Amino acid sequence: MRTSPDAVLKTLADPTRRAIFERLCREGEQTVHVLTDHAGVSQPAVSKHLGVLKLAGLVRDRRAGRETHYSAQPRGLEPLLDWMTFYSAFWQERFDRLEDLLKRIDQ
Amino acid sequence: MSKPAIETLSIVVEREIPFPPEKIWRALTQPHLIEEWLMKSDFKPIMDHKFKFTADWGSVDCQVMEVEPHKTLSYTWGAYGLGSVVTWTLTPKGNGTQLRMEQSGFGTDKQQQAFYNGAKQGWPKFIAALEQVLAGLPA
């Protein structure tokens, strides 16, 4: 099922979680260890955040030996983009209709 | 022009309209007129009034948040899995009106406000990364 824009926003509302996602966007694939070194919280906490990000479709994981590698999934942001694209067109069209209506009605 | 602003997840449409604010206000607040350009609704320009916009594709749940006749009208807009706030601002300009509509995903709704306050710190840095990511997405 597709993630709702609201769920994406809520997932990224947590500053630590957002920092992890940002880092993955910026630096590419990272191990949990490396992410923990930069996160300022414990490894279990980082793993938990990664679990939430994965559930929202924002990251993907890959097992390699004893390490799990995570990478950002930019497509996870698409619900937000879709929302904006839809409403931009929607309001433009409604403004046109509003102007038409104003021309027709009495002062 | 409509301008999706990823910074605030808001959409702004602004137009100069050759009619006075009073007339535009009627079109924004009288259900029989609202229906002609937006959707069918049981809107009333009363604070906290809960209403719905309905169309053949579904409905939008709303609540009035701000009413300042001929100047500002704001209501929550819940649809498509995202609570947002729609704010209309009317500013007299010459013989007409500058009409501005902003739909924002970070509204003044309590929950959204709490979210926004939590998200504000470090948000600009995140936006920079986000824009980079979006630039790399296939069109």
gemmi code that builds the backbone of each chain (N, CA, C; Angstrom):
import gemmi

chains = {
    "A": [
        ("MET", (0.845, -1.208, 0.000), (0.000, 0.000, 0.000), (0.870, 1.245, 0.000)),
        ("ARG", (0.377, 2.254, -0.661), (1.127, 3.487, -0.777), (1.057, 4.279, 0.522)),
        ("THR", (2.191, 4.864, 0.910), (2.243, 5.665, 2.120), (1.514, 6.987, 1.894)),
        ("SER", (0.787, 7.451, 2.909), (0.107, 8.744, 2.758), (1.114, 9.870, 3.002)),
        ("PRO", (0.859, 11.056, 2.420), (1.786, 12.173, 2.654), (1.918, 12.480, 4.138)),
        ("ASP", (0.801, 12.298, 4.850), (0.808, 12.554, 6.285), (1.795, 11.628, 7.009)),
        ("ALA", (1.800, 10.355, 6.606), (2.696, 9.378, 7.240), (4.155, 9.727, 6.947)),
        ("VAL", (4.422, 10.183, 5.736), (5.795, 10.564, 5.380), (6.245, 11.752, 6.248)),
        ("LEU", (5.349, 12.728, 6.376), (5.677, 13.911, 7.185), (5.910, 13.532, 8.644)),
        ("LYS", (5.033, 12.667, 9.169), (5.182, 12.278, 10.576), (6.488, 11.514, 10.793)),
        ("THR", (6.845, 10.678, 9.844), (8.085, 9.911, 9.952), (9.283, 10.854, 10.000)),
        ("LEU", (9.230, 11.905, 9.223), (10.366, 12.824, 9.136), (10.307, 13.946, 10.171)),
        ("ALA", (9.252, 13.942, 10.994), (9.118, 15.007, 11.992), (10.125, 14.844, 13.122)),
        ("ASP", (10.549, 13.611, 13.387), (11.528, 13.377, 14.443), (12.908, 13.836, 13.964)),
        ("PRO", (13.549, 14.773, 14.713), (14.812, 15.355, 14.236), (15.921, 14.316, 14.060)),
        ("THR", (16.010, 13.344, 14.977), (17.066, 12.334, 14.863), (16.841, 11.473, 13.621)),
        ("ARG", (15.585, 11.092, 13.437), (15.250, 10.251, 12.293), (15.499, 10.999, 10.988)),
        ("ARG", (15.129, 12.286, 11.014), (15.318, 13.083, 9.798), (16.811, 13.222, 9.491)),
        ("ALA", (17.620, 13.379, 10.566), (19.070, 13.518, 10.376), (19.642, 12.244, 9.749)),
        ("ILE", (19.127, 11.091, 10.175), (19.595, 9.822, 9.605), (19.241, 9.754, 8.119)),
        ("PHE", (18.008, 10.131, 7.816), (17.561, 10.099, 6.413), (18.378, 11.070, 5.558)),
        ("GLU", (18.593, 12.264, 6.125), (19.414, 13.277, 5.441), (20.794, 12.738, 5.116)),
        ("ARG", (21.384, 12.091, 6.127), (22.738, 11.573, 5.964), (22.785, 10.532, 4.839)),
        ("LEU", (21.780, 9.686, 4.809), (21.728, 8.653, 3.764), (21.538, 9.279, 2.382)),
        ("CYS", (20.776, 10.358, 2.331), (20.586, 11.065, 1.053), (21.901, 11.663, 0.581)),
        ("ARG", (22.639, 12.199, 1.555), (23.862, 12.938, 1.246), (25.022, 12.014, 0.952)),
        ("GLU", (25.179, 10.996, 1.812), (26.394, 10.173, 1.776), (26.217, 8.844, 1.038)),
        ("GLY", (25.004, 8.518, 0.656), (24.796, 7.205, 0.041), (24.691, 6.121, 1.098)),
        ("GLU", (24.867, 4.891, 0.681), (24.671, 3.747, 1.579), (25.606, 3.790, 2.800)),
        ("GLN", (25.052, 3.467, 3.966), (25.835, 3.475, 5.210), (25.454, 2.268, 6.065)),
        ("THR", (26.424, 1.825, 6.884), (26.098, 0.751, 7.824), (25.475, 1.357, 9.089)),
        ("VAL", (24.807, 0.499, 9.862), (24.213, 0.956, 11.121), (25.301, 1.523, 12.035)),
        ("HIS", (26.482, 0.891, 12.015), (27.599, 1.372, 12.848), (27.983, 2.801, 12.513)),
        ("VAL", (28.178, 3.057, 11.249), (28.573, 4.403, 10.821), (27.476, 5.405, 11.172)),
        ("LEU", (26.242, 5.014, 10.928), (25.121, 5.910, 11.248), (25.076, 6.213, 12.743)),
        ("THR", (25.351, 5.187, 13.565), (25.329, 5.371, 15.016), (26.426, 6.348, 15.457)),
        ("ASP", (27.592, 6.246, 14.824), (28.698, 7.157, 15.161), (28.305, 8.617, 14.998)),
        ("HIS", (27.423, 8.885, 14.058), (27.058, 10.269, 13.773), (25.731, 10.698, 14.404)),
        ("ALA", (24.963, 9.733, 14.898), (23.597, 10.052, 15.311), (23.507, 10.643, 16.714)),
        ("GLY", (24.491, 10.341, 17.557), (24.441, 10.850, 18.929), (23.439, 10.105, 19.803)),
        ("VAL", (22.953, 8.970, 19.334), (22.097, 8.104, 20.159), (22.614, 6.665, 20.034)),
        ("SER", (22.076, 5.764, 20.873), (22.571, 4.383, 20.903), (22.242, 3.622, 19.618)),
        ("GLN", (22.946, 2.514, 19.428), (22.676, 1.728, 18.221), (21.252, 1.173, 18.175)),
        ("PRO", (20.724, 0.657, 19.318), (19.324, 0.198, 19.258), (18.366, 1.320, 18.850)),
        ("ALA", (18.660, 2.532, 19.328), (17.796, 3.670, 18.960), (17.885, 3.940, 17.457)),
        ("VAL", (19.116, 3.894, 16.931), (19.298, 4.108, 15.485), (18.567, 3.031, 14.691)),
        ("SER", (18.700, 1.779, 15.141), (18.033, 0.675, 14.443), (16.518, 0.862, 14.445)),
        ("LYS", (16.006, 1.347, 15.572), (14.562, 1.576, 15.669), (14.122, 2.657, 14.670)),
        ("HIS", (14.883, 3.737, 14.621), (14.571, 4.808, 13.656), (14.611, 4.280, 12.224)),
        ("LEU", (15.618, 3.449, 11.940), (15.740, 2.891, 10.591), (14.540, 2.009, 10.252)),
        ("GLY", (14.043, 1.292, 11.277), (12.859, 0.458, 11.085), (11.653, 1.296, 10.689)),
        ("VAL", (11.496, 2.443, 11.365), (10.369, 3.337, 11.061), (10.508, 3.922, 9.658)),
        ("LEU", (11.735, 4.317, 9.313), (11.995, 4.864, 7.968), (11.719, 3.820, 6.889)),
        ("LYS", (12.073, 2.586, 7.196), (11.871, 1.510, 6.226), (10.368, 1.264, 6.016)),
        ("LEU", (9.650, 1.286, 7.116), (8.200, 1.075, 7.065), (7.517, 2.153, 6.210)),
        ("ALA", (8.065, 3.368, 6.255), (7.484, 4.476, 5.484), (7.983, 4.471, 4.034)),
        ("GLY", (8.848, 3.507, 3.724), (9.352, 3.407, 2.348), (10.450, 4.414, 2.040)),
        ("LEU", (11.071, 4.959, 3.098), (12.086, 5.995, 2.879), (13.507, 5.444, 2.830)),
        ("VAL", (13.714, 4.235, 3.389), (15.032, 3.600, 3.273), (14.878, 2.131, 2.897)),
        ("ARG", (15.982, 1.557, 2.443), (16.025, 0.145, 2.074), (17.237, -0.458, 2.780)),
        ("ASP", (17.164, -1.722, 3.181), (18.322, -2.334, 3.835), (18.866, -3.498, 3.028)),
        ("ARG", (20.129, -3.791, 3.296), (20.825, -4.865, 2.580), (21.787, -5.507, 3.561)),
        ("ARG", (21.646, -6.823, 3.767), (22.549, -7.568, 4.659), (23.821, -7.889, 3.904)),
        ("ALA", (24.987, -7.657, 4.519), (26.243, -8.097, 3.921), (27.119, -8.570, 5.069)),
        ("GLY", (27.276, -9.880, 5.182), (28.030, -10.443, 6.301), (27.319, -10.127, 7.606)),
        ("ARG", (28.041, -9.525, 8.547), (27.442, -9.232, 9.854), (26.836, -7.830, 9.891)),
        ("GLU", (27.008, -7.110, 8.822), (26.555, -5.714, 8.812), (25.279, -5.538, 7.970)),
        ("THR", (24.427, -4.625, 8.421), (23.291, -4.241, 7.582), (23.575, -2.856, 7.025)),
        ("HIS", (23.433, -2.727, 5.719), (23.666, -1.448, 5.053), (22.324, -0.816, 4.705)),
        ("TYR", (22.241, 0.486, 4.924), (20.993, 1.201, 4.602), (21.230, 2.242, 3.522)),
        ("SER", (20.244, 2.403, 2.663), (20.319, 3.495, 1.680), (18.971, 4.205, 1.581)),
        ("ALA", (19.010, 5.474, 1.182), (17.786, 6.280, 1.085), (16.975, 5.853, -0.135)),
        ("GLN", (15.684, 5.937, -0.017), (14.770, 5.628, -1.112), (13.995, 6.900, -1.466)),
        ("PRO", (14.566, 7.710, -2.353), (13.945, 9.000, -2.655), (12.480, 8.871, -3.108)),
        ("ARG", (12.158, 7.732, -3.710), (10.785, 7.550, -4.178), (9.776, 7.598, -3.035)),
        ("GLY", (10.271, 7.337, -1.817), (9.406, 7.416, -0.642), (8.822, 8.806, -0.437)),
        ("LEU", (9.468, 9.811, -1.054), (8.988, 11.192, -0.912), (7.893, 11.527, -1.917)),
        ("GLU", (7.638, 10.608, -2.822), (6.680, 10.914, -3.890), (5.263, 11.275, -3.427)),
        ("PRO", (4.751, 10.639, -2.344), (3.411, 11.044, -1.902), (3.315, 12.549, -1.629)),
        ("LEU", (4.408, 13.132, -1.103), (4.419, 14.581, -0.850), (4.371, 15.358, -2.162)),
        ("LEU", (5.157, 14.887, -3.119), (5.191, 15.565, -4.424), (3.850, 15.461, -5.141)),
        ("ASP", (3.256, 14.274, -5.073), (1.951, 14.069, -5.719), (0.915, 15.025, -5.148)),
        ("TRP", (0.951, 15.144, -3.832), (0.001, 16.011, -3.132), (0.126, 17.445, -3.646)),
        ("MET", (1.366, 17.914, -3.757), (1.607, 19.291, -4.196), (1.232, 19.488, -5.659)),
        ("THR", (1.552, 18.509, -6.470), (1.244, 18.610, -7.895), (-0.266, 18.657, -8.116)),
        ("PHE", (-0.965, 17.768, -7.404), (-2.411, 17.725, -7.556), (-3.030, 19.071, -7.174)),
        ("TYR", (-2.690, 19.582, -5.998), (-3.349, 20.802, -5.525), (-2.940, 22.058, -6.290)),
        ("SER", (-1.726, 22.093, -6.805), (-1.324, 23.247, -7.613), (-2.263, 23.390, -8.809)),
        ("ALA", (-2.481, 22.285, -9.510), (-3.359, 22.309, -10.684), (-4.800, 22.579, -10.259)),
        ("PHE", (-5.221, 21.941, -9.178), (-6.584, 22.091, -8.671), (-6.919, 23.560, -8.406)),
        ("TRP", (-6.061, 24.267, -7.665), (-6.379, 25.656, -7.293), (-6.293, 26.613, -8.479)),
        ("GLN", (-5.372, 26.360, -9.385), (-5.306, 27.200, -10.596), (-6.643, 27.161, -11.328)),
        ("GLU", (-7.137, 25.960, -11.491), (-8.386, 25.764, -12.218), (-9.548, 26.406, -11.468)),
        ("ARG", (-9.539, 26.310, -10.120), (-10.626, 26.901, -9.318), (-10.572, 28.431, -9.343)),
        ("PHE", (-9.382, 28.984, -9.409), (-9.255, 30.441, -9.531), (-9.886, 30.907, -10.849)),
        ("ASP", (-9.655, 30.165, -11.918), (-10.262, 30.504, -13.211), (-11.778, 30.530, -13.099)),
        ("ARG", (-12.315, 29.489, -12.469), (-13.765, 29.391, -12.310), (-14.313, 30.531, -11.450)),
        ("LEU", (-13.566, 30.862, -10.393), (-13.982, 31.946, -9.504), (-14.056, 33.264, -10.278)),
        ("GLU", (-13.048, 33.520, -11.088), (-13.047, 34.752, -11.883), (-14.238, 34.792, -12.837)),
        ("ASP", (-14.523, 33.669, -13.461), (-15.687, 33.578, -14.356), (-16.972, 33.896, -13.606)),
        ("LEU", (-17.087, 33.306, -12.427), (-18.291, 33.517, -11.623), (-18.449, 34.993, -11.252)),
        ("LEU", (-17.345, 35.625, -10.847), (-17.391, 37.026, -10.438), (-17.859, 37.927, -11.581)),
        ("LYS", (-17.498, 37.546, -12.787), (-17.933, 38.338, -13.948), (-19.435, 38.221, -14.145)),
        ("ARG", (-19.986, 37.086, -13.747), (-21.401, 36.823, -13.992), (-22.328, 37.387, -12.922)),
        ("ILE", (-21.870, 37.433, -11.662), (-22.787, 37.850, -10.596), (-22.831, 39.360, -10.418)),
        ("ASP", (-23.925, 39.834, -9.829), (-24.098, 41.273, -9.608), (-23.202, 41.750, -8.486)),
        ("GLN", (-22.928, 43.004, -8.530), (-22.125, 43.634, -7.491), (-22.767, 43.373, -6.125)),
    ],
    "B": [
        ("MET", (0.231, 32.685, -10.493), (1.161, 31.554, -10.576), (1.022, 30.655, -9.347)),
        ("SER", (1.054, 29.380, -9.563), (1.072, 28.483, -8.419), (2.520, 28.091, -8.200)),
        ("LYS", (2.889, 28.083, -6.941), (4.273, 27.784, -6.656), (4.345, 26.801, -5.507)),
        ("PRO", (4.595, 25.526, -5.814), (4.746, 24.586, -4.716), (6.017, 24.933, -3.951)),
        ("ALA", (5.897, 25.180, -2.674), (7.062, 25.529, -1.870), (7.380, 24.375, -0.945)),
        ("ILE", (8.411, 23.656, -1.279), (8.755, 22.478, -0.495), (9.199, 22.874, 0.917)),
        ("GLU", (9.664, 24.123, 1.063), (10.135, 24.603, 2.372), (9.063, 24.429, 3.446)),
        ("THR", (7.819, 24.684, 3.077), (6.757, 24.621, 4.074), (5.702, 23.612, 3.681)),
        ("LEU", (5.922, 22.907, 2.613), (4.900, 22.079, 2.003), (3.626, 22.908, 1.850)),
        ("SER", (3.746, 24.021, 1.172), (2.555, 24.818, 0.959), (2.430, 25.197, -0.499)),
        ("ILE", (1.202, 25.452, -0.886), (0.923, 25.855, -2.255), (0.306, 27.242, -2.188)),
        ("VAL", (0.847, 28.150, -2.969), (0.332, 29.511, -2.979), (-0.154, 29.842, -4.384)),
        ("VAL", (-1.387, 30.310, -4.473), (-1.882, 30.833, -5.736), (-2.323, 32.262, -5.448)),
        ("GLU", (-1.837, 33.189, -6.251), (-2.105, 34.591, -5.996), (-2.491, 35.250, -7.309)),
        ("ARG", (-3.558, 36.050, -7.296), (-4.000, 36.706, -8.517), (-4.602, 38.061, -8.212)),
        ("GLU", (-4.399, 38.983, -9.131), (-5.074, 40.269, -9.013), (-6.407, 40.126, -9.736)),
        ("ILE", (-7.481, 40.431, -9.031), (-8.815, 40.226, -9.586), (-9.538, 41.575, -9.669)),
        ("PRO", (-10.128, 41.891, -10.817), (-10.682, 43.237, -11.016), (-12.055, 43.433, -10.351)),
        ("PHE", (-12.198, 42.972, -9.123), (-13.436, 43.180, -8.370), (-13.080, 43.505, -6.926)),
        ("PRO", (-13.951, 44.261, -6.242), (-13.632, 44.647, -4.856), (-13.693, 43.449, -3.910)),
        ("PRO", (-12.994, 43.543, -2.772), (-12.956, 42.438, -1.797), (-14.357, 41.981, -1.370)),
        ("GLU", (-15.287, 42.935, -1.236), (-16.635, 42.593, -0.753), (-17.299, 41.573, -1.682)),
        ("LYS", (-17.098, 41.769, -2.963), (-17.727, 40.870, -3.933), (-17.061, 39.484, -3.920)),
        ("ILE", (-15.746, 39.495, -3.845), (-15.019, 38.218, -3.787), (-15.392, 37.467, -2.511)),
        ("TRP", (-15.531, 38.229, -1.426), (-15.895, 37.630, -0.140), (-17.205, 36.840, -0.243)),
        ("ARG", (-18.157, 37.411, -0.988), (-19.437, 36.710, -1.175), (-19.204, 35.368, -1.864)),
        ("ALA", (-18.370, 35.375, -2.882), (-18.112, 34.133, -3.626), (-17.364, 33.103, -2.777)),
        ("LEU", (-16.629, 33.596, -1.775), (-15.866, 32.683, -0.913), (-16.700, 32.130, 0.233)),
        ("THR", (-17.818, 32.816, 0.553), (-18.522, 32.466, 1.795), (-19.989, 32.071, 1.635)),
        ("GLN", (-20.589, 32.295, 0.466), (-21.999, 31.915, 0.301), (-22.090, 30.587, -0.442)),
        ("PRO", (-22.644, 29.557, 0.255), (-22.638, 28.204, -0.314), (-23.130, 28.113, -1.758)),
        ("HIS", (-24.198, 28.853, -2.118), (-24.696, 28.720, -3.488), (-23.686, 29.280, -4.500)),
        ("LEU", (-22.860, 30.218, -4.056), (-21.801, 30.739, -4.936), (-20.549, 29.862, -4.880)),
        ("ILE", (-20.211, 29.395, -3.676), (-19.036, 28.511, -3.517), (-19.174, 27.305, -4.446)),
        ("GLU", (-20.414, 26.807, -4.498), (-20.670, 25.612, -5.306), (-20.355, 25.847, -6.788)),
        ("GLU", (-20.530, 27.078, -7.222), (-20.332, 27.389, -8.646), (-18.879, 27.312, -9.094)),
        ("TRP", (-17.966, 27.552, -8.168), (-16.562, 27.546, -8.597), (-15.684, 26.543, -7.849)),
        ("LEU", (-16.159, 26.106, -6.654), (-15.304, 25.190, -5.892), (-15.981, 23.835, -5.736)),
        ("MET", (-16.885, 23.754, -4.762), (-17.612, 22.498, -4.543), (-18.858, 22.802, -3.732)),
        ("LYS", (-19.745, 21.828, -3.710), (-20.932, 21.908, -2.875), (-20.471, 21.896, -1.417)),
        ("SER", (-21.110, 22.704, -0.563), (-20.687, 22.687, 0.841), (-21.790, 23.198, 1.761)),
        ("ASP", (-21.611, 22.916, 3.050), (-22.514, 23.486, 4.065), (-21.720, 24.498, 4.898)),
        ("PHE", (-20.913, 25.263, 4.213), (-20.069, 26.273, 4.843), (-20.894, 27.373, 5.508)),
        ("LYS", (-20.410, 27.846, 6.663), (-20.940, 29.070, 7.285), (-19.744, 29.859, 7.798)),
        ("PRO", (-19.740, 31.171, 7.622), (-18.573, 31.953, 8.072), (-18.596, 32.184, 9.577)),
        ("ILE", (-18.569, 31.076, 10.322), (-18.640, 31.141, 11.782), (-17.458, 30.357, 12.336)),
        ("MET", (-16.762, 30.952, 13.299), (-15.597, 30.306, 13.904), (-15.934, 28.896, 14.379)),
        ("ASP", (-15.054, 27.955, 14.122), (-15.157, 26.564, 14.560), (-16.255, 25.755, 13.881)),
        ("HIS", (-16.996, 26.381, 12.990), (-18.045, 25.651, 12.267), (-17.415, 24.512, 11.463)),
        ("LYS", (-17.976, 23.303, 11.651), (-17.479, 22.150, 10.890), (-18.339, 21.952, 9.655)),
        ("PHE", (-17.703, 21.747, 8.524), (-18.457, 21.577, 7.288), (-17.712, 20.654, 6.333)),
        ("LYS", (-18.383, 20.339, 5.256), (-17.791, 19.444, 4.249), (-17.905, 20.070, 2.879)),
        ("PHE", (-16.902, 19.849, 2.074), (-17.036, 20.074, 0.642), (-17.306, 18.713, 0.029)),
        ("THR", (-18.273, 18.636, -0.855), (-18.528, 17.346, -1.482), (-18.506, 17.467, -3.000)),
        ("ALA", (-17.976, 16.436, -3.603), (-17.928, 16.354, -5.059), (-18.214, 14.907, -5.430)),
        ("ASP", (-18.315, 14.633, -6.719), (-18.624, 13.248, -7.100), (-17.490, 12.289, -6.743)),
        ("TRP", (-16.272, 12.802, -6.577), (-15.134, 11.939, -6.248), (-14.935, 11.727, -4.752)),
        ("GLY", (-15.709, 12.435, -3.907), (-15.545, 12.257, -2.470), (-15.791, 13.549, -1.726)),
        ("SER", (-15.260, 13.634, -0.512), (-15.512, 14.846, 0.251), (-14.281, 15.296, 1.025)),
        ("VAL", (-14.328, 16.548, 1.448), (-13.233, 17.147, 2.195), (-13.799, 17.604, 3.542)),
        ("ASP", (-13.162, 17.191, 4.635), (-13.619, 17.601, 5.965), (-12.936, 18.887, 6.384)),
        ("CYS", (-13.760, 19.844, 6.803), (-13.213, 21.168, 7.096), (-13.739, 21.729, 8.409)),
        ("GLN", (-13.004, 22.693, 8.936), (-13.462, 23.461, 10.085), (-12.941, 24.894, 9.951)),
        ("VAL", (-13.840, 25.836, 10.202), (-13.466, 27.247, 10.071), (-12.503, 27.642, 11.189)),
        ("MET", (-11.422, 28.313, 10.834), (-10.416, 28.705, 11.826), (-10.304, 30.201, 11.996)),
        ("GLU", (-10.608, 30.934, 10.949), (-10.459, 32.382, 11.040), (-11.429, 33.040, 10.076)),
        ("VAL", (-12.153, 34.036, 10.581), (-13.058, 34.799, 9.719), (-12.868, 36.276, 10.017)),
        ("GLU", (-12.357, 36.987, 9.055), (-12.292, 38.439, 9.197), (-12.894, 38.989, 7.913)),
        ("PRO", (-14.203, 39.371, 7.978), (-14.927, 39.693, 6.747), (-14.158, 40.613, 5.798)),
        ("HIS", (-14.169, 40.218, 4.524), (-13.548, 40.954, 3.426), (-12.023, 40.979, 3.493)),
        ("LYS", (-11.445, 40.242, 4.484), (-9.987, 40.264, 4.612), (-9.367, 38.872, 4.630)),
        ("THR", (-9.788, 38.053, 5.596), (-9.159, 36.745, 5.765), (-10.175, 35.658, 6.059)),
        ("LEU", (-9.970, 34.521, 5.430), (-10.800, 33.356, 5.712), (-9.884, 32.146, 5.719)),
        ("SER", (-10.011, 31.349, 6.784), (-9.125, 30.200, 6.894), (-9.901, 28.991, 7.398)),
        ("TYR", (-9.687, 27.849, 6.770), (-10.300, 26.614, 7.262), (-9.369, 25.425, 7.079)),
        ("THR", (-9.557, 24.431, 7.946), (-8.776, 23.206, 7.784), (-9.325, 22.444, 6.594)),
        ("TRP", (-8.502, 21.608, 6.018), (-8.850, 20.892, 4.795), (-8.266, 19.484, 4.920)),
        ("GLY", (-9.127, 18.534, 5.205), (-8.629, 17.160, 5.392), (-9.054, 16.253, 4.251)),
        ("ALA", (-8.108, 15.870, 3.435), (-8.397, 14.983, 2.310), (-7.097, 14.416, 1.772)),
        ("TYR", (-7.201, 13.293, 1.099), (-6.031, 12.654, 0.497), (-4.940, 12.367, 1.514)),
        ("GLY", (-5.350, 11.995, 2.721), (-4.372, 11.557, 3.713), (-3.496, 12.634, 4.299)),
        ("LEU", (-3.866, 13.896, 4.075), (-3.063, 14.950, 4.687), (-3.947, 16.085, 5.167)),
        ("GLY", (-3.831, 16.360, 6.468), (-4.543, 17.506, 7.026), (-3.806, 18.758, 6.624)),
        ("SER", (-4.531, 19.738, 6.112), (-3.871, 20.982, 5.740), (-4.794, 22.143, 6.086)),
        ("VAL", (-4.310, 23.339, 5.847), (-5.102, 24.527, 6.126), (-5.126, 25.404, 4.881)),
        ("VAL", (-6.321, 25.850, 4.523), (-6.473, 26.738, 3.379), (-6.765, 28.142, 3.914)),
        ("THR", (-5.956, 29.100, 3.511), (-6.145, 30.475, 3.981), (-6.294, 31.421, 2.792)),
        ("TRP", (-7.390, 32.163, 2.804), (-7.647, 33.162, 1.773), (-7.337, 34.536, 2.336)),
        ("THR", (-6.605, 35.333, 1.593), (-6.312, 36.695, 2.027), (-6.707, 37.656, 0.914)),
        ("LEU", (-7.501, 38.673, 1.262), (-7.974, 39.649, 0.288), (-7.381, 41.015, 0.620)),
        ("THR", (-6.655, 41.581, -0.311), (-6.052, 42.896, -0.092), (-6.492, 43.838, -1.212)),
        ("PRO", (-7.134, 44.968, -0.834), (-7.558, 45.901, -1.887), (-6.348, 46.370, -2.694)),
        ("LYS", (-6.530, 46.438, -4.010), (-5.428, 46.899, -4.866), (-6.052, 47.679, -6.022)),
        ("GLY", (-5.837, 48.979, -6.054), (-6.471, 49.817, -7.065), (-7.988, 49.674, -6.965)),
        ("ASN", (-8.606, 49.378, -8.096), (-10.051, 49.151, -8.082), (-10.380, 47.681, -7.835)),
        ("GLY", (-9.375, 46.884, -7.712), (-9.589, 45.451, -7.559), (-9.050, 44.904, -6.256)),
        ("THR", (-8.656, 43.637, -6.311), (-8.227, 42.934, -5.104), (-7.079, 41.983, -5.439)),
        ("GLN", (-6.105, 41.961, -4.552), (-5.086, 40.929, -4.635), (-5.606, 39.747, -3.827)),
        ("LEU", (-5.912, 38.656, -4.505), (-6.457, 37.481, -3.832), (-5.367, 36.426, -3.715)),
        ("ARG", (-5.167, 35.968, -2.482), (-4.104, 34.996, -2.241), (-4.679, 33.781, -1.539)),
        ("MET", (-4.334, 32.604, -2.036), (-4.742, 31.361, -1.397), (-3.491, 30.600, -1.028)),
        ("GLU", (-3.406, 30.230, 0.228), (-2.289, 29.386, 0.635), (-2.828, 28.116, 1.256)),
        ("GLN", (-2.389, 26.984, 0.733), (-2.733, 25.709, 1.348), (-1.458, 25.136, 1.926)),
        ("SER", (-1.486, 24.931, 3.220), (-0.263, 24.533, 3.886), (-0.436, 23.234, 4.653)),
        ("GLY", (0.564, 22.367, 4.546), (0.560, 21.114, 5.296), (0.959, 21.313, 6.749)),
        ("PHE", (1.501, 22.461, 7.067), (1.822, 22.774, 8.461), (0.942, 23.915, 8.913)),
        ("GLY", (-0.291, 23.591, 9.222), (-1.242, 24.639, 9.550), (-1.209, 25.036, 10.998)),
        ("THR", (-2.305, 25.612, 11.443), (-2.375, 26.058, 12.829), (-3.207, 25.089, 13.671)),
        ("ASP", (-3.660, 24.035, 13.028), (-4.307, 22.952, 13.745), (-3.346, 22.492, 14.848)),
        ("LYS", (-3.900, 22.158, 16.019), (-3.037, 21.846, 17.173), (-2.011, 20.766, 16.854)),
        ("GLN", (-2.492, 19.699, 16.274), (-1.593, 18.584, 15.985), (-0.516, 19.008, 14.988)),
        ("GLN", (-0.959, 19.744, 13.987), (-0.013, 20.186, 12.978), (0.978, 21.178, 13.572)),
        ("GLN", (0.463, 22.013, 14.487), (1.318, 23.008, 15.130), (2.395, 22.303, 15.942)),
        ("ALA", (1.972, 21.266, 16.664), (2.921, 20.505, 17.478), (3.970, 19.874, 16.574)),
        ("PHE", (3.493, 19.342, 15.467), (4.411, 18.722, 14.516), (5.389, 19.758, 13.981)),
        ("TYR", (4.832, 20.896, 13.618), (5.675, 21.924, 13.018), (6.745, 22.386, 14.001)),
        ("ASN", (6.325, 22.592, 15.268), (7.294, 23.027, 16.274), (8.396, 22.001, 16.444)),
        ("GLY", (8.007, 20.731, 16.394), (8.993, 19.666, 16.534), (9.913, 19.596, 15.331)),
        ("ALA", (9.354, 19.937, 14.193), (10.103, 19.753, 12.947), (10.965, 20.959, 12.588)),
        ("LYS", (10.662, 22.083, 13.218), (11.288, 23.331, 12.801), (12.809, 23.283, 12.934)),
        ("GLN", (13.236, 22.718, 14.059), (14.671, 22.665, 14.296), (15.332, 21.753, 13.272)),
        ("GLY", (16.274, 22.283, 12.576), (16.987, 21.446, 11.609), (16.235, 21.267, 10.314)),
        ("TRP", (15.063, 21.858, 10.222), (14.270, 21.682, 8.999), (14.971, 22.263, 7.765)),
        ("PRO", (15.543, 23.459, 7.850), (16.173, 24.027, 6.644), (17.258, 23.122, 6.071)),
        ("LYS", (18.029, 22.492, 6.956), (19.098, 21.613, 6.501), (18.481, 20.414, 5.773)),
        ("PHE", (17.402, 19.917, 6.345), (16.726, 18.785, 5.739), (16.223, 19.142, 4.346)),
        ("ILE", (15.703, 20.367, 4.236), (15.157, 20.813, 2.955), (16.229, 20.794, 1.868)),
        ("ALA", (17.417, 21.219, 2.249), (18.516, 21.234, 1.274), (18.745, 19.822, 0.736)),
        ("ALA", (18.766, 18.853, 1.650), (18.979, 17.458, 1.253), (17.807, 16.981, 0.398)),
        ("LEU", (16.619, 17.372, 0.813), (15.411, 16.942, 0.115), (15.412, 17.451, -1.319)),
        ("GLU", (15.795, 18.708, -1.480), (15.812, 19.284, -2.819), (16.794, 18.555, -3.725)),
        ("GLN", (17.911, 18.172, -3.119), (18.919, 17.392, -3.862), (18.319, 16.068, -4.338)),
        ("VAL", (17.615, 15.435, -3.403), (17.015, 14.145, -3.697), (15.973, 14.294, -4.811)),
        ("LEU", (15.155, 15.309, -4.696), (14.078, 15.517, -5.659), (14.647, 15.818, -7.046)),
        ("ALA", (15.765, 16.555, -7.050), (16.387, 16.895, -8.330), (16.819, 15.629, -9.062)),
        ("GLY", (17.121, 14.587, -8.293), (17.593, 13.347, -8.893), (16.480, 12.394, -9.298)),
        ("LEU", (15.230, 12.739, -8.960), (14.102, 11.862, -9.288), (13.739, 11.939, -10.767)),
        ("PRO", (13.388, 10.811, -11.352), (12.914, 10.894, -12.748), (11.618, 11.694, -12.808)),
        ("ALA", (11.457, 12.444, -13.855), (10.283, 13.316, -13.974), (9.012, 12.493, -14.104)),
    ],
}
model = gemmi.Model(1)
for chain_id, residues in chains.items():
    chain = gemmi.Chain(chain_id)
    for i, (resn, *xyz) in enumerate(residues, 1):
        res = gemmi.Residue()
        res.name, res.seqid = resn, gemmi.SeqId(i, " ")
        for name, pos in zip(("N", "CA", "C"), xyz):
            atom = gemmi.Atom()
            atom.name, atom.element = name, gemmi.Element(name[0])
            atom.pos, atom.b_iso = gemmi.Position(*pos), 0.0
            res.add_atom(atom)
        chain.add_residue(res)
    model.add_chain(chain)
structure = gemmi.Structure()
structure.add_model(model)
structure.setup_entities()
